[in-house]
Amino acid sequence: MLCLILIVGGLLIMMGQHDRSEALFYYFRLEDQVPETHLLRLIERHISFAFVRERLRQSYSETGRPSIDPELLLRILLIGYLYGITSERKLVEELRMHLAWRWFTGLGFDQEIPHHSTFSKNRHGRFQESKLFEELFEQIVRQCVEVGLVQGENLSVDGSFVEANAAKESRIPRQQLAEAAQVNRTVRQYLVELEQQNPVEEPVHQQDQVSTTDPDSTYATKGGTPARLGYYDNYLVDNASCVIVGVQATAARMSQETVAAQDMLTRFAQWQGREPSSVAADATYGNGEFLQWLLDRGITPYMRTRDSALRKNSPFYGPECFTYLPESNRYRCPAGEQLNYVGLNVRNRAHAYIGSAKRCGACSQKPQCTSGHYKYLAIHMHEPARQRARDLANTPAFASAQRERKKVEAMFAELKNVIGLRRLRLPRMQFVREQFFLAAAAQNIKRLVRFLSQPITPMGQATA
């Protein structure tokens, strides 16, 4: 270290000058460079990744050259999602310079960092076959339940559109897929998979046009944004802890959101051994089938029903103004006349009841009831469940649950802004599913280790 002494205006100034020459040898431990409160140290203290080797043991041969430790690969991938680096090439570059990252992975300065292509090889092989990322997510959720972080009483569910790594210009008519498969490996593999799933009949794709870059992606929009290719990331969140207790990737179709919600609720109920008390959601989930599904399981639905605009804006009497007569399977109108049952409208999933032109035509309340010759009353096949949801919408508990539901939107904001998963890196549903599982696991890990690291207040002080 050199020191320059300057005399300026009669004042003595001592200005240090740093010598940039490097020493030949340094001695320090990585262990000493990571603060006790660092996120990675907390993860190392409270979470075990020992299950990885046991899960993948059957995937490795007992002979030949030793492979790269799968737990090491998982730890590196997890670092990327914890710190918003979804590119494996960039992740490997950053790993060379971060002391805490090297400490967490156990890589010393004299050890070689795995090549970025190693992650792709394992993802397409051992990791996919063993469902490793799904297992990681489930392990973290179980630990959250066991330590008391997750209460599991009041949940919220929602789905968010995540853009696929494919441009809309990559779509071609479905009839041209066979021709494109001759030069496009992704399309060729996609058609082979479809043939294996249904070898007798020609599979029918839900869309007229299919992306050659990501054939599983759906051309859709949500929230008034321009249509893009993508998927839905569905979250089931515990309101009390903001822990994601269910995650599922689906096609970007609103009809898939309730299907995913049922699957996630069923899975979580098996984990904790009981059903939750309530589920909050937006009106997208308020269809009769899902509301009936919740009613059958004793789960209170805090969501608005998906009533048609015609019913909402109709000036005439609605179904709530009519009284059901179970002994005769008829409805009595406000004027005291009965409407006869005529059958089930399968397309609308509604039972139809009608009056008569003679009785309705002479009724004094006809202007408030119908504009036709007689009253046509459509009762949804799950109308009791729908009416129950309407009644709940007027309660203080509903307002409170809807406020809690905003936590799911906060989790999606974290997914896209912090983890950086605004646009998927990998195509095809199986790899999209893995990205969603790993991202949700990273989000839960942060909450779990902070919960476990809270100082414990002695009982004497707590009661003083």
C-alpha positions as CSV (number, residue, x, y, z in Angstrom):
1,M,0.0,0.0,0.0
2,L,1.5,3.4,-1.1
3,C,0.6,6.7,0.6
4,L,0.7,10.1,-1.1
5,I,1.1,13.2,0.9
6,L,-0.1,16.4,-0.8
7,I,0.1,19.9,0.6
8,V,-2.8,22.0,-0.8
9,G,-3.3,25.5,0.4
10,G,-1.3,24.9,3.5
11,L,-3.4,21.8,4.4
12,L,-1.9,18.4,4.7
13,I,-3.8,15.7,2.8
14,M,-3.0,12.0,3.2
15,M,-4.6,10.1,0.3
16,G,-4.2,6.4,0.2
17,Q,-3.5,4.6,-3.1
18,H,-4.5,0.9,-3.5
19,D,-1.9,-1.4,-4.9
20,R,-3.6,-3.7,-7.4
21,S,-0.8,-6.2,-7.5
22,E,-2.0,-9.8,-6.7
23,A,-0.6,-12.1,-4.1
24,L,0.6,-15.5,-5.2
25,F,-1.4,-17.3,-2.6
26,Y,-4.5,-16.7,-0.6
27,Y,-5.9,-18.6,2.3
28,F,-9.5,-18.4,3.3
29,R,-12.5,-20.7,3.7
30,L,-15.7,-20.4,1.7
31,E,-17.5,-21.3,4.9
32,D,-16.3,-18.0,6.5
33,Q,-17.5,-15.8,3.6
34,V,-21.2,-16.7,3.8
35,P,-23.2,-14.7,6.5
36,E,-25.3,-16.7,9.0
37,T,-28.4,-14.9,7.7
38,H,-27.8,-15.5,4.0
39,L,-30.7,-17.2,2.2
40,L,-28.5,-20.1,1.0
41,R,-27.2,-20.8,4.5
42,L,-30.7,-20.9,5.8
43,I,-31.7,-23.4,3.1
44,E,-28.7,-25.6,3.9
45,R,-29.6,-25.5,7.6
46,H,-33.3,-26.4,7.3
47,I,-33.8,-28.3,4.0
48,S,-32.3,-31.7,3.0
49,F,-31.8,-32.7,-0.6
50,A,-30.7,-36.2,0.3
51,F,-33.8,-37.7,-1.4
52,V,-32.4,-36.8,-4.8
53,R,-29.8,-39.6,-4.9
54,E,-32.3,-42.1,-3.6
55,R,-34.8,-41.1,-6.2
56,L,-32.4,-41.4,-9.0
57,R,-30.4,-44.4,-7.8
58,Q,-32.1,-46.8,-10.3
59,S,-31.2,-44.5,-13.2
60,Y,-27.5,-44.9,-12.8
61,S,-25.3,-47.9,-13.8
62,E,-23.1,-49.5,-11.2
63,T,-20.2,-49.7,-13.7
64,G,-18.4,-47.1,-15.8
65,R,-17.1,-43.7,-15.0
66,P,-18.8,-41.9,-12.1
67,S,-21.3,-39.3,-13.2
68,I,-22.0,-35.8,-12.0
69,D,-23.8,-35.7,-8.7
70,P,-27.5,-35.2,-9.4
71,E,-27.9,-33.3,-6.1
72,L,-25.3,-30.8,-7.4
73,L,-27.2,-30.3,-10.6
74,L,-30.4,-29.7,-8.7
75,R,-28.8,-27.2,-6.3
76,I,-27.4,-25.2,-9.3
77,L,-30.8,-25.1,-11.0
78,L,-32.5,-24.1,-7.7
79,I,-30.0,-21.2,-7.4
80,G,-31.1,-20.0,-10.8
81,Y,-34.7,-19.9,-9.8
82,L,-34.0,-18.3,-6.4
83,Y,-32.1,-15.5,-8.0
84,G,-34.0,-15.0,-11.3
85,I,-31.5,-16.6,-13.7
86,T,-33.5,-19.1,-15.9
87,S,-30.7,-19.4,-18.5
88,E,-28.5,-22.3,-17.7
89,R,-25.6,-21.0,-19.8
90,K,-25.7,-17.7,-17.8
91,L,-26.2,-19.5,-14.6
92,V,-22.9,-21.5,-15.1
93,E,-21.1,-18.2,-15.9
94,E,-22.4,-16.5,-12.8
95,L,-21.6,-19.5,-10.6
96,R,-17.9,-19.0,-11.3
97,M,-17.9,-15.6,-9.5
98,H,-20.3,-16.0,-6.5
99,L,-18.7,-17.3,-3.3
100,A,-22.1,-18.1,-1.6
101,W,-23.2,-20.0,-4.7
102,R,-20.1,-22.1,-4.7
103,W,-20.4,-22.8,-1.0
104,F,-24.1,-23.9,-1.4
105,T,-23.2,-26.3,-4.2
106,G,-20.0,-27.6,-2.5
107,L,-17.8,-26.7,-5.4
108,G,-14.3,-25.5,-4.5
109,F,-12.2,-23.3,-6.6
110,D,-10.2,-26.3,-7.8
111,Q,-13.4,-28.2,-8.9
112,E,-14.8,-27.9,-12.4
113,I,-18.3,-26.5,-12.9
114,P,-20.6,-28.7,-14.9
115,H,-21.1,-27.7,-18.5
116,H,-24.5,-26.1,-19.3
117,S,-25.4,-28.9,-21.7
118,T,-25.3,-31.3,-18.8
119,F,-28.6,-29.9,-17.5
120,S,-30.3,-30.4,-20.8
121,K,-29.1,-34.0,-21.0
122,N,-30.4,-34.8,-17.5
123,R,-33.7,-33.0,-18.0
124,H,-34.5,-35.0,-21.1
125,G,-33.4,-38.2,-19.3
126,R,-33.2,-39.1,-15.7
127,F,-34.9,-35.9,-14.2
128,Q,-37.9,-36.3,-16.5
129,E,-38.3,-40.0,-15.9
130,S,-38.1,-39.7,-12.1
131,K,-40.3,-36.5,-11.9
132,L,-37.6,-35.0,-9.8
133,F,-38.9,-31.4,-9.8
134,E,-42.4,-32.5,-8.8
135,E,-40.9,-34.6,-6.0
136,L,-38.9,-31.5,-4.8
137,F,-42.1,-29.4,-4.7
138,E,-44.1,-32.0,-2.8
139,Q,-41.3,-32.5,-0.3
140,I,-41.2,-28.8,0.5
141,V,-45.0,-28.6,0.8
142,R,-45.0,-31.6,3.2
143,Q,-42.4,-30.0,5.3
144,C,-44.4,-26.8,5.4
145,V,-47.4,-28.8,6.7
146,E,-45.4,-30.7,9.2
147,V,-43.7,-27.6,10.8
148,G,-47.1,-25.8,11.1
149,L,-46.4,-23.1,8.5
150,V,-49.4,-24.3,6.4
151,Q,-52.8,-24.3,8.1
152,G,-54.7,-25.7,5.1
153,E,-58.0,-24.2,6.2
154,N,-58.6,-21.4,3.7
155,L,-57.2,-21.6,0.3
156,S,-57.2,-19.6,-2.9
157,V,-56.8,-20.7,-6.5
158,D,-56.0,-18.9,-9.8
159,G,-54.3,-19.3,-13.1
160,S,-51.9,-17.1,-14.9
161,F,-50.9,-17.0,-18.6
162,V,-47.2,-17.6,-19.2
163,E,-45.9,-17.0,-22.7
164,A,-44.3,-19.9,-24.6
165,N,-40.9,-19.7,-26.2
166,A,-42.6,-19.6,-29.6
167,A,-43.8,-16.9,-32.0
168,K,-47.3,-16.8,-33.4
169,E,-45.7,-16.8,-36.9
170,S,-44.5,-20.4,-36.2
171,R,-48.1,-21.7,-36.5
172,I,-49.1,-23.7,-39.5
173,P,-52.4,-25.5,-40.5
174,R,-52.7,-28.8,-38.8
175,Q,-52.9,-30.5,-42.2
176,Q,-49.3,-29.4,-42.9
177,L,-47.8,-31.1,-39.8
178,A,-46.8,-34.3,-41.6
179,E,-44.9,-32.3,-44.2
180,A,-43.2,-30.1,-41.6
181,A,-42.2,-33.3,-39.7
182,Q,-39.8,-34.2,-42.5
183,V,-37.5,-31.3,-41.6
184,N,-38.6,-30.4,-38.1
185,R,-37.5,-32.7,-35.2
186,T,-39.9,-31.2,-32.7
187,V,-43.0,-31.7,-35.0
188,R,-41.8,-35.2,-35.8
189,Q,-41.6,-36.2,-32.1
190,Y,-44.9,-34.5,-31.5
191,L,-46.7,-36.6,-34.1
192,V,-45.0,-39.8,-32.8
193,E,-46.3,-39.1,-29.3
194,L,-49.8,-38.5,-30.6
195,E,-49.7,-41.7,-32.5
196,Q,-48.6,-43.6,-29.5
197,Q,-51.4,-42.2,-27.4
198,N,-54.1,-43.1,-30.0
199,P,-52.7,-45.5,-32.5
200,V,-56.1,-46.5,-34.1
201,E,-57.8,-43.2,-34.8
202,E,-56.2,-40.0,-36.0
203,P,-55.7,-37.6,-33.1
204,V,-57.6,-34.4,-33.3
205,H,-55.9,-31.2,-32.1
206,Q,-58.0,-28.6,-30.3
207,Q,-56.5,-25.8,-32.6
208,D,-56.7,-25.5,-36.3
209,Q,-53.1,-24.2,-36.4
210,V,-50.2,-25.7,-34.5
211,S,-46.8,-24.1,-33.6
212,T,-43.9,-25.9,-35.2
213,T,-41.7,-24.6,-32.3
214,D,-43.9,-25.6,-29.5
215,P,-46.8,-27.8,-30.7
216,D,-48.3,-28.1,-27.1
217,S,-48.7,-24.4,-26.7
218,T,-52.1,-22.7,-27.1
219,Y,-52.8,-19.5,-28.9
220,A,-54.9,-17.6,-26.5
221,T,-55.2,-14.4,-24.4
222,K,-56.1,-13.5,-20.9
223,G,-56.9,-10.2,-19.2
224,G,-57.4,-8.3,-22.5
225,T,-53.8,-8.7,-23.7
226,P,-53.0,-9.6,-27.4
227,A,-53.3,-13.3,-28.2
228,R,-50.0,-15.2,-27.8
229,L,-48.8,-18.7,-27.6
230,G,-48.5,-20.0,-24.0
231,Y,-49.7,-22.1,-21.1
232,Y,-51.6,-21.5,-17.8
233,D,-49.7,-21.9,-14.6
234,N,-52.3,-22.8,-11.9
235,Y,-51.6,-22.1,-8.2
236,L,-53.4,-23.3,-5.1
237,V,-52.2,-21.1,-2.2
238,D,-52.7,-21.3,1.6
239,N,-54.0,-17.9,2.6
240,A,-52.5,-17.8,6.0
241,S,-48.9,-18.5,4.9
242,C,-48.8,-17.6,1.2
243,V,-47.3,-21.1,0.6
244,I,-48.2,-22.7,-2.8
245,V,-49.7,-26.0,-2.0
246,G,-50.6,-27.0,-5.5
247,V,-49.2,-26.2,-9.0
248,Q,-50.3,-27.5,-12.4
249,A,-49.5,-26.6,-16.0
250,T,-52.4,-26.7,-18.4
251,A,-53.3,-25.5,-21.9
252,A,-54.3,-21.9,-22.0
253,R,-58.0,-22.6,-21.9
254,M,-60.4,-21.3,-19.2
255,S,-62.1,-24.7,-19.1
256,Q,-58.9,-26.2,-17.9
257,E,-58.6,-24.0,-14.8
258,T,-61.4,-25.7,-12.9
259,V,-60.0,-29.1,-13.9
260,A,-56.6,-28.1,-12.5
261,A,-58.3,-26.7,-9.3
262,Q,-60.0,-30.1,-8.7
263,D,-56.8,-32.0,-9.2
264,M,-54.8,-29.7,-6.9
265,L,-57.4,-29.7,-4.1
266,T,-57.7,-33.5,-4.3
267,R,-53.9,-33.9,-4.0
268,F,-53.6,-31.5,-1.2
269,A,-56.4,-33.0,0.8
270,Q,-54.6,-36.4,0.5
271,W,-51.4,-34.8,1.9
272,Q,-53.0,-33.3,5.0
273,G,-55.7,-36.0,5.5
274,R,-58.7,-33.6,5.3
275,E,-60.5,-31.2,3.1
276,P,-59.9,-27.4,3.4
277,S,-62.7,-25.3,4.9
278,S,-63.0,-22.8,2.0
279,V,-61.7,-21.9,-1.4
280,A,-61.6,-18.4,-2.9
281,A,-61.4,-17.7,-6.6
282,D,-62.6,-15.3,-9.3
283,A,-65.8,-15.7,-11.4
284,T,-63.9,-17.9,-13.9
285,Y,-64.3,-20.8,-11.5
286,G,-68.0,-20.1,-10.7
287,N,-69.5,-22.7,-13.0
288,G,-72.1,-25.1,-11.7
289,E,-70.0,-28.3,-12.0
290,F,-67.1,-27.0,-9.9
291,L,-69.5,-25.4,-7.3
292,Q,-71.3,-28.8,-7.0
293,W,-67.9,-30.5,-6.7
294,L,-67.0,-28.3,-3.8
295,L,-70.5,-28.7,-2.2
296,D,-70.2,-32.5,-2.3
297,R,-66.9,-32.2,-0.3
298,G,-68.2,-29.6,2.2
299,I,-65.9,-26.9,1.0
300,T,-67.2,-23.4,1.1
301,P,-66.9,-21.6,-2.2
302,Y,-66.1,-17.9,-2.1
303,M,-66.5,-17.1,-5.8
304,R,-69.1,-15.4,-7.9
305,T,-71.2,-17.5,-10.2
306,R,-70.7,-17.4,-14.0
307,D,-74.2,-16.2,-14.7
308,S,-75.0,-15.2,-18.3
309,A,-75.2,-11.6,-19.2
310,L,-78.8,-12.2,-20.3
311,R,-79.7,-13.3,-16.8
312,K,-77.8,-10.5,-15.1
313,N,-79.4,-7.8,-17.2
314,S,-82.9,-9.3,-17.6
315,P,-85.8,-7.1,-16.4
316,F,-87.9,-10.2,-15.8
317,Y,-88.3,-12.6,-12.9
318,G,-85.3,-14.8,-12.3
319,P,-85.2,-18.4,-11.1
320,E,-84.9,-17.2,-7.5
321,C,-88.5,-15.8,-7.7
322,F,-90.0,-19.3,-8.4
323,T,-90.6,-22.0,-5.8
324,Y,-89.7,-25.6,-6.5
325,L,-92.3,-28.3,-5.8
326,P,-90.3,-31.6,-5.4
327,E,-93.4,-33.8,-5.1
328,S,-94.5,-33.0,-8.6
329,N,-91.2,-31.7,-10.1
330,R,-92.7,-28.4,-11.0
331,Y,-92.1,-24.7,-10.2
332,R,-94.7,-22.3,-8.9
333,C,-94.5,-18.8,-10.2
334,P,-95.0,-15.6,-8.1
335,A,-98.6,-15.5,-9.3
336,G,-99.3,-19.0,-8.0
337,E,-99.4,-20.8,-11.3
338,Q,-97.4,-24.0,-12.0
339,L,-94.8,-24.6,-14.7
340,N,-94.4,-28.1,-16.0
341,Y,-91.1,-29.9,-16.6
342,V,-90.3,-30.6,-20.2
343,G,-86.8,-32.2,-20.1
344,L,-83.1,-31.5,-19.8
345,N,-81.3,-29.3,-22.3
346,V,-78.0,-31.1,-22.5
347,R,-76.2,-28.3,-24.3
348,N,-77.0,-25.7,-21.7
349,R,-77.0,-28.3,-18.8
350,A,-80.3,-26.9,-17.6
351,H,-83.7,-28.4,-16.8
352,A,-86.5,-26.7,-18.7
353,Y,-89.9,-25.7,-17.2
354,I,-92.7,-23.9,-19.1
355,G,-96.1,-22.4,-18.4
356,S,-99.0,-22.3,-20.7
357,A,-100.1,-19.6,-23.1
358,K,-103.5,-19.6,-21.6
359,R,-102.5,-19.0,-18.0
360,C,-99.5,-16.7,-18.7
361,G,-101.5,-14.6,-21.2
362,A,-104.1,-13.7,-18.7
363,C,-101.7,-13.1,-15.8
364,S,-101.4,-9.6,-14.5
365,Q,-97.7,-10.1,-13.7
366,K,-96.8,-11.2,-17.3
367,P,-94.9,-7.8,-18.1
368,Q,-92.6,-8.6,-15.1
369,C,-92.2,-12.3,-16.0
370,T,-91.8,-12.8,-19.7
371,S,-92.1,-11.2,-23.2
372,G,-93.1,-14.4,-24.8
373,H,-96.4,-16.2,-25.0
374,Y,-95.6,-18.2,-21.9
375,K,-92.8,-18.4,-19.3
376,Y,-89.7,-20.5,-20.1
377,L,-87.7,-21.2,-17.0
378,A,-84.2,-22.7,-17.3
379,I,-82.8,-24.2,-14.1
380,H,-79.2,-25.3,-14.1
381,M,-78.7,-28.9,-13.2
382,H,-76.5,-27.7,-10.3
383,E,-78.6,-24.7,-9.4
384,P,-78.6,-25.3,-5.6
385,A,-74.8,-25.1,-5.6
386,R,-74.9,-22.0,-7.7
387,Q,-77.5,-20.3,-5.4
388,R,-75.4,-21.2,-2.4
389,A,-72.5,-19.3,-3.9
390,R,-74.7,-16.3,-4.7
391,D,-75.9,-16.2,-1.1
392,L,-72.3,-16.4,0.2
393,A,-71.4,-13.4,-2.1
394,N,-73.4,-11.1,0.2
395,T,-71.6,-12.1,3.4
396,P,-68.6,-10.4,5.2
397,A,-66.7,-13.7,4.9
398,F,-66.9,-13.5,1.1
399,A,-65.4,-10.0,1.1
400,S,-62.6,-11.1,3.4
401,A,-61.8,-14.2,1.3
402,Q,-61.7,-12.1,-1.9
403,R,-59.1,-9.8,-0.2
404,E,-57.1,-12.9,0.7
405,R,-57.3,-14.1,-2.9
406,K,-55.1,-11.2,-3.9
407,K,-52.2,-13.2,-2.4
408,V,-52.3,-15.6,-5.4
409,E,-51.8,-12.7,-7.8
410,A,-48.9,-11.6,-5.7
411,M,-47.3,-15.0,-6.1
412,F,-47.7,-14.7,-9.9
413,A,-46.1,-11.3,-9.8
414,E,-43.2,-12.8,-7.9
415,L,-43.0,-15.6,-10.4
416,K,-42.6,-13.2,-13.3
417,N,-40.8,-10.3,-11.8
418,V,-38.4,-11.9,-9.3
419,I,-37.9,-15.4,-10.7
420,G,-38.1,-14.1,-14.2
421,L,-40.5,-16.6,-15.7
422,R,-42.4,-14.1,-17.9
423,R,-41.6,-16.2,-20.9
424,L,-40.8,-19.9,-20.8
425,R,-37.4,-21.1,-21.9
426,L,-38.3,-24.7,-22.8
427,P,-41.0,-25.9,-25.2
428,R,-43.4,-28.9,-24.8
429,M,-45.8,-29.5,-21.9
430,Q,-43.5,-31.9,-19.9
431,F,-40.7,-29.3,-19.7
432,V,-43.2,-26.5,-19.0
433,R,-44.5,-28.5,-16.1
434,E,-41.0,-28.9,-14.7
435,Q,-40.3,-25.2,-14.9
436,F,-43.5,-24.5,-13.0
437,F,-42.7,-27.0,-10.3
438,L,-39.2,-25.7,-9.8
439,A,-40.3,-22.1,-9.7
440,A,-43.0,-22.9,-7.1
441,A,-40.6,-24.9,-5.0
442,A,-38.2,-21.9,-5.0
443,Q,-41.0,-19.6,-3.9
444,N,-42.0,-22.0,-1.1
445,I,-38.4,-22.5,0.1
446,K,-38.0,-18.8,0.8
447,R,-41.0,-18.7,3.0
448,L,-40.2,-22.0,4.7
449,V,-36.6,-21.2,5.8
450,R,-37.6,-17.7,7.0
451,F,-40.4,-19.2,9.1
452,L,-38.0,-21.8,10.6
453,S,-35.4,-19.1,11.2
454,Q,-37.6,-16.9,13.4
455,P,-36.3,-16.5,16.9
456,I,-38.2,-18.5,19.5
457,T,-39.5,-16.4,22.4
458,P,-39.2,-18.1,25.8
459,M,-42.5,-19.0,27.4
460,G,-41.7,-16.9,30.5
461,Q,-41.1,-13.7,28.4
462,A,-44.2,-14.4,26.3
463,T,-46.5,-14.6,29.3
464,A,-44.8,-11.7,31.2
